[in-house]
Amino acid sequence: MRASAALRRPSSAVQKKARDLEKPLPKVRKVRADLRATGALEEKRK
């Protein structure tokens, strides 16, 4: 579950607070690539 969905806040607000706390969230593309590499996320099928 996304942090913004869990906190019921806009994603920009969650990212701003994370930066303020010096705990930046990882980039979405990197997270998805890592999940695909571990097999936790399947590739999109065309």
Residue frames relative to the residue before (quaternion, step in Angstrom):
aa qw qx qy qz dx dy dz
M 1.0000 0.0000 0.0000 0.0000 0.00 0.00 0.00
R 0.4752 -0.6669 0.4964 0.2882 3.52 -1.02 0.84
A 0.5954 -0.5856 0.4210 0.3541 3.54 -1.15 0.69
S 0.6528 0.5218 -0.3265 0.4415 3.58 0.94 -0.83
A 0.6505 0.5001 -0.3205 0.4734 3.59 1.03 -0.71
A 0.6582 0.5131 -0.3086 0.4564 3.57 0.96 -0.84
L 0.7441 0.3943 -0.2087 0.4974 3.58 1.01 -0.82
R 0.3167 -0.7718 0.4813 0.2691 3.57 1.34 -0.20
R 0.4967 0.5963 -0.4455 0.4463 3.50 0.90 1.10
P 0.5910 -0.5414 0.4349 0.4104 3.61 -1.19 0.36
S 0.5855 -0.6059 0.3985 0.3623 3.59 -1.02 0.73
S 0.6180 0.5491 -0.3549 0.4366 3.61 1.04 -0.68
A 0.6417 0.5193 -0.3241 0.4622 3.61 1.04 -0.72
V 0.6457 0.5106 -0.3141 0.4729 3.57 1.03 -0.81
Q 0.6615 0.5011 -0.3079 0.4653 3.59 0.96 -0.86
K 0.6408 0.5241 -0.3266 0.4560 3.59 0.98 -0.83
K 0.6662 0.4943 -0.3059 0.4672 3.59 0.90 -0.90
A 0.6295 0.5287 -0.3323 0.4624 3.59 1.01 -0.78
R 0.6525 0.4908 -0.3153 0.4837 3.60 0.98 -0.80
D 0.6305 0.5374 -0.3313 0.4516 3.60 0.99 -0.81
L 0.7141 0.4276 -0.2381 0.5005 3.58 1.08 -0.77
E 0.4207 -0.7297 0.4288 0.3266 3.56 1.38 0.11
K 0.5610 0.5263 -0.4128 0.4878 3.55 1.06 0.89
P 0.0479 -0.8465 0.5290 0.0373 3.61 0.59 1.08
L 0.4660 -0.6647 0.5124 0.2802 3.54 -1.11 0.76
P 0.5240 -0.6273 0.4569 0.3509 3.60 -1.04 0.65
K 0.5995 -0.5680 0.4292 0.3657 3.55 -1.23 0.51
V 0.5823 -0.6223 0.4043 0.3321 3.57 -1.00 0.87
R 0.6632 0.5143 -0.3189 0.4405 3.59 0.88 -0.88
K 0.6517 0.5054 -0.3195 0.4666 3.59 1.01 -0.76
V 0.6377 0.5272 -0.3255 0.4577 3.58 0.96 -0.85
R 0.6784 0.4874 -0.2935 0.4647 3.58 0.89 -0.94
A 0.6341 0.5203 -0.3286 0.4682 3.60 1.01 -0.76
D 0.6540 0.5060 -0.3088 0.4699 3.59 0.97 -0.84
L 0.6529 0.5046 -0.3151 0.4689 3.59 0.99 -0.80
R 0.6374 0.5099 -0.3286 0.4751 3.59 1.02 -0.74
A 0.6525 0.5313 -0.3169 0.4377 3.58 0.98 -0.86
T 0.7145 0.4310 -0.2579 0.4871 3.59 1.04 -0.71
G 0.5166 -0.6576 0.4052 0.3694 3.56 1.28 -0.20
A 0.4790 0.6790 -0.4317 0.3509 3.60 1.27 0.09
L 0.7584 0.2340 -0.1365 0.5928 3.59 1.22 -0.41
E 0.3377 -0.7531 0.5294 0.1962 3.55 -0.79 1.00
E 0.5648 -0.5794 0.4690 0.3540 3.53 -1.25 0.56
K 0.5413 -0.5879 0.4806 0.3612 3.56 -1.23 0.49
R 0.2488 -0.7572 0.5854 0.1484 3.55 -1.04 0.77
K 0.3049 -0.7641 0.5451 0.1615 3.53 -0.96 0.92
